[in-house]
């Protein structure tokens, strides 16, 4: 994984995929409302099965090999599927029954703080003070965008679970990204999640209820499978592999902004002053945490001829 500072152009190229991925995730909130009354596990299982087939087709076209997991890699990948796909969806759907959606959104927007601390530790580095300051700004801005909302004790618990699962989606991928890359991690996490959800559907739901879904609900599930799973997963893990979990985690602050924008375009009205203020704070946090470290790059630049004296990393 290359987490060293780079030129502004390279930094923009590395961060752009993750930013677009978070835009897709944030915009999916409005789409997901169409599936509130659909069978949870069965619908999500179909979604992730379709996404698996798409990812495998994309990988074949792109001629990217998908390696078979080995040893402990199965545990990491299963952890991504169980937390980031299965439990996260359960936490969000069950959480909104006890709390306003804003409460869940704010909890998920707090992910940068966790990633800013735990992510670098998993990568063998210490947390960056600059990243931590930026993470706090991003979370504060996201709170202003989404508001606080009403909740009860159960809502707080579900929000906490959603936060942990969203962080696990990124942190558990760090140990396997080096060998499997964004393609391999996405493919294996998605098909494992589909198997887990299908198993839960068999025991907890009536899969036959899928036949009662209308065209709009199937369209929503299809959009989630293509854009929010197959495409967004690849984009997100591409950025995590390039810049590290700590810096990539700051981009989760983009999701609430995207959710607010899509909600307004869908007829939710023009955002108020707190939303605009939150937008400014989030942008300030992203600028603080994601700007290239030019001074550090100069210190780390090798001396002339150094590449001839030392082997380069693969």
NORRA-V767357 format. One record per residue. PHI is phi in degrees with one decimal (none if undefined). Layout:
PHI + PHI
This chain:
none + -100.9 + -112.7 + -73.1 + -61.3 + -143.5 + -65.6 + -56.1 + -65.6 + -66.5 + -61.6 + -63.9 + -65.0 + -74.8 + -86.4 + -58.7 + -60.2 + -64.8 + -63.1 + -63.4 + -60.4 + -70.1 + -62.0 + -65.5 + -64.4 + -62.8 + -69.4 + -73.6 + -59.7 + -64.1 + -64.8 + -64.5 + -62.1 + -69.7 + -106.7 + -59.0 + -97.7 + -85.7 + -60.9 + -60.1 + -66.3 + -65.6 + -63.8 + -67.7 + -63.1 + -62.9 + -57.5 + -75.6 + -64.5 + -62.6 + -64.9 + -61.6 + -62.9 + -65.1 + -62.3 + -64.6 + -66.6 + -61.7 + -64.0 + -66.2 + -63.1 + -79.6 + 57.2 + -101.9 + -71.6 + -105.0 + -77.1 + -79.8 + -62.7 + -142.2 + 54.6 + -69.0 + -58.7 + -59.6 + -67.9 + -62.7 + -67.5 + -64.6 + -64.0 + -60.0 + -64.2 + -67.4 + -87.7 + -73.2 + -109.8 + -74.4 + -64.1 + -62.6 + -62.9 + -63.5 + -62.5 + -67.9 + -66.4 + -73.7 + -65.9 + -69.3 + -77.3 + -115.6 + -145.0 + -65.3 + -53.4 + -60.5 + -64.3 + -66.1 + -63.8 + -66.6 + -61.7 + -65.4 + -68.7 + -82.4 + -56.4 + -54.9 + -65.2 + -64.3 + -66.9 + -66.1 + -96.5 + -78.1 + -55.4 + -59.9 + -64.3 + -66.4 + -89.5 + 83.0 + -125.7 + -87.4 + -61.6 + -86.9 + -61.9 + -64.2 + -66.6 + -65.3 + -61.9 + -63.0 + -62.4 + -62.9 + -63.4 + -61.9 + -63.7 + -60.6 + -65.4 + -64.4 + -62.2 + -65.4 + -67.3 + -91.9 + 82.1 + -104.1 + 81.0 + -98.5 + -158.6 + -124.5 + -61.2 + -64.5 + -62.6 + -63.9 + -63.2 + -64.9 + -63.8 + -63.4 + -66.6 + -62.4 + -61.6 + -63.1 + -68.3 + -64.7 + -67.5 + -62.6 + -57.8 + -93.7 + -65.8 + -71.0 + -83.8 + -56.6 + -67.7 + -110.6 + -67.4 + -62.2 + -85.7 + -94.1 + 69.8 + -58.4 + -65.3 + -63.0 + -62.7 + -63.1 + -60.5 + -68.9 + -64.4 + -71.4 + -71.3 + -64.5 + -63.3 + -62.6 + -63.8 + -61.5 + -67.8 + -63.5 + -63.7 + -63.5 + -63.3 + -65.9 + -95.8 + -112.4 + -137.5 + -110.4 + -53.9 + -62.8 + -64.5 + -60.6 + -68.0 + -87.3 + -68.9 + -87.7 + -57.3 + -64.4 + -69.2 + -66.1 + -64.2 + -64.6 + -63.3 + -65.0 + -62.4 + -63.5 + -66.3 + -80.0 + -84.7 + -91.1 + -109.6 + -58.7 + -77.2 + -64.2 + -62.3 + -61.9 + -62.3 + -66.7 + -69.0 + -63.2 + -72.9 + -60.1 + -66.7 + -84.5 + -117.0 + 95.4 + -67.9 + -63.4 + -70.4 + -62.5 + -59.3 + -62.6 + -68.5 + -63.1 + -66.8 + -73.1 + -59.7 + -61.8 + -65.3 + -64.3 + -61.6 + -66.4 + -66.6 + -64.4 + -61.0 + -67.1 + -66.7 + -85.5 + 108.8 + -80.6 + 95.3 + -74.1 + -58.9 + -84.2 + -59.4 + -57.8 + -66.7 + -65.8 + -64.2 + -61.8 + -58.8 + -63.5 + -66.0 + -62.9 + -60.8 + -63.9 + -65.4 + -64.5 + -63.7 + -67.4 + -85.0 + -106.8 + -66.3 + -62.7 + -92.7 + -64.9 + -63.1 + -66.6 + -64.8 + -65.7 + -69.9 + -91.8 + -67.1 + -70.2 + -69.3 + -56.6 + 85.9 + -66.7 + -67.5 + -79.5 + -97.3 + -130.8 + -70.5 + -92.7 + -76.8 + -67.0
